[in-house]
């Protein structure tokens, strides 16, 4: 394999190498990035900061009237208790769960915080 080390007219050191070697190195770098992502995810799981859903959980999520309804039920929180924790009326929570109304991101942030999830997990 031929590798050429040279300098650009601007003085920047560069390396010229066969395209196949470049592709191999790029793939290794991408694999390393993927490994770091997986390791970070596993660390969050071990710390209890993330949770995994089973296939049955995913079926329940798809069958629920809304992601909010799924997560509220999964956390075993009553609509009234969730409403209190998020500073909303029970009617608003029921309407959001049923998809009869929507709300701004601040409302979903408060609901998510009360449920211990990310707002994107419960936003329709």
N, C-alpha and C positions, 0 to 999 in steps of 0.2 A: 504494500500500500504506500502510495506516495503522498506525503504531507509537505506542503510548502508554507514556510513562515516568511512573511514579508511585511512591508510597511507601506501604507497608503501615502500618496503625495502630501496629505495633511499630517503625517507622522503617526497615524494610528496603527498599532500592531494588529495584523490579521493572520488567519490561518486558512489555507486552501486545502480541502481534503475531498476525497471521492464522495459523490452524492450518497452512495450506499452507507458509508460510514457516518455521514451527517444524519441520515435517516435513523440509523441505529442509536446514535447519541441522543437525538431528539426523543425517540421512543423511550429510552431509559430515563430521561428527564421527566417525561410525562408520567411514567410509571412511578417515579419517586414522588411526584406531586400527588398522584392517586393514593399512594401509601400513606402520605402525611394526612390526607383527608380521612382515610379509613381509621388511622390511629387516633385522630382527634375525635372522631365519632364514637369509637369504642371507649375512649376516656370519658366522654359525656355520658354514655350509657352506664359505665361503672359508677360514676359519681351521682347517678340518678337525675341528671339534668335532661336526658332524653329518654324516650321509651319507644319500644318497638310494638307495632301492631301485627297481630296474627292475621292470617287469611280470613278467619271468622270475624275478626274486628273490622277488617276492610269491607266485608260483606255488610256488616251492621252499619258502617259509615255510609256506604252507598244506599242502603235502605232507609236511612234516617231522613226525616223531612229537611234537615239542614245539618251542616257540620257542627253548628252550635248545639243543636239538639243531641247529636251523638256525644259530644264531649261533656255536656252537662250530665247526661245519663251515665256515661263512663265514670265520671267523678262522683256519682251518687249524690248530686246536689239537687235540691228541689228548685223549681223555677223561682219561688219566692226568696229562698236563701241566696240564689245567684243574683236576683234583682237587688236585694239589699246590699250585697257585697260590691256590686258594680254601681250602686247609686241610681238604679232605674226602677221603674214600676214593673210589677209582675206582668202586666198587660203588654208592656213593650218587649219584654223577654219572650213572652209567648208569641207575639207577632213576628219577632225576628226569627225565632225557631221555625215557625210555620212558613216563613218566606212571604208573609203578607206585607211586610215593610222592610226597609233597609235603614241603615244609620251611617253616620260618618265614622271615619277611622278611629277617632277618640273613643267612641262608644265600644267598638270592637276591642280596642286596647284594654279598656277597663274590664270587659267580660273575659278576655283572654287572661289577664292577670289574676282574676278571681278563680279561673279554672286551672291555672298553672300551665298554659299553653301559649304558643305564639299567636298573634292576631291573625296571621295568614292561615292558621289551622281552622279558624272558625268563620272567616269571612266567606260569604257565598261567592 
